[in-house]
Amino acid sequence: MGLADFTNKAGRVGGWIPGALCLLLLAAISFGFPSIANAADALLVAKSYKMAGDATKMRIVMDCDREPEIKWFLLRAPNRLVIDLANTRFAFDAKDLKARGLVKGVRLGQLGDGVSRLILTGKGPFAVDKLDVLKNEDGSGYRIAIDMSAASEREFEAALANQALTTGSTVSADKGGRVGTGPVSNPGHRFTVVIDPGHGGVDGGAEGLNGTIEKNVTLAFATELRDKLSAVGNYEVFMTRDTDEYLRLDDRVRIARQHEADLLISIHADTISVKGIRGATVYTVSDKASDPQAQALADRENLSDQFAGLEIKNDNKEVTDILIDLIRRETHNFSMSFAHTLVGQLSTSVGLINNPQRSAGFRVLKAPDVPSVLVELGYLSNAKDEAQLLDADWRGKAAQSITNAIALFASARTETRAGG
Ligand SMILES: [Zn+2]
């Protein structure tokens, strides 16, 4: 109801002016009529705007010269977060509004009636984990601090359905609710697997002795695995890519969260400089690598993001939130348990390397709430492994073993949920 009103209102204003143009207009207005503003109805000045994070998690901070009164709400199609403020002069550089990570676009505008508006458009559905107005410790005014993270369309719709226009100071309570509406407490949810064919597009991945390109092997295998899993009929199955396209690692994680995945399986086939090493390996994420080879592999796989031409900054400070921490630990246990089951199943059908269950800091495995493993099917640097990866019989056997492992894991998860 309130939503429709705002939509109409936005419609009447005649669309949104891009940030840069808007800043110019605002600057012109404030230069042209300085005497209009008296102390009581002076423009709020937004002094700086910063966004940090990636496609799974973002923090946005806007500094204001005094305490802003805000109202915020969500809009769908596309997924947007709208923040209304008192008449505001946005006194920062338009380039600070450049899209990044989970935020596909930022727009500013005047709504009339003394209201200014900030609109953040998500790359996909998202959750607002926190939206606070905080006093700067150095006495230089206030800041609006927003934490948002990738979520599913269902979670976004649920937040939309719940929303009453909210002021910044009363919002933090939303967080527990959001976590509570996650996949585990969703009774109609079918066990969901997201298969991630490694690399793609400009990022070819490793290259085999006989010219096999990793990105093609991973896509062919993932497609076969998807078809096998879909044929079982018990699961929702998605792929992060089903064409030869480049995807950042955090986008792969975002897609898994968007589908409320119960399992993410990232498929790879790397090379290794140590001669004679061959066979499959199953990796989970860990802060400390299980061995130097695992560390080297994670470093190489994480380089995939360099193809995006973006700097990789680790500005995701460790989340201290205890609830998130508990979820992460639980997720990690499930990842370990699935990796163990998977190694058991693969060992009956395909060759494994020594110590086939390993761990390292793979970025693609870092969803806090999606159990995730990375499977190295074999080494393209080994001629026998390379031949196997191109062999339909071998691929069929390996895909069947993974399907069996998923069946075991899914039934254990479903029982746990029914019991809990
Ligand atoms: Zn790879």
Boltz pocket constraint, residues with backbone or C-beta under 6 A from the ligand:
constraints:
  - pocket:
      binder: B
      contacts: [[A, 198], [A, 199], [A, 205], [A, 206], [A, 214], [A, 267], [A, 268], [A, 269], [A, 270], [A, 301]]
      max_distance: 6.0
